[in-house]
């Protein structure tokens, strides 16, 4: 399985970006998908997750600004990021997990930089 993330870039504070992550393979429909981020000198942290049944949860720091969604037909998970802040600057990683299994895949990461 491969995860291809894209959509990062440089944006001014208050701007919007939309990340996408395309998954290969046939297990997307039974997978929980997530977006994590890692800023320089910090640990990787959860940004948002969406279960196979589309239940979502978000880090407190992004609630009300970010929206995670999925399209099972396209094997793609999205992260819509609005009202971006400089503290959102990080490398964003896509994650795929199948509950009750050892399946836990990571994408290559996409850089998001928010200027003040």
Secondary structure, 3 states (H helix, E strand, C coil): CCEEEECCEEEECCCCEEEEEEECCCCHHHCEEEEEEECCCCCCEEEEEECCCCCEEECHHHCCCEEEEEEHHHCEEEEEECCCCHHHCEEEEEEEECCCCCCEEECCCEEEEEEC
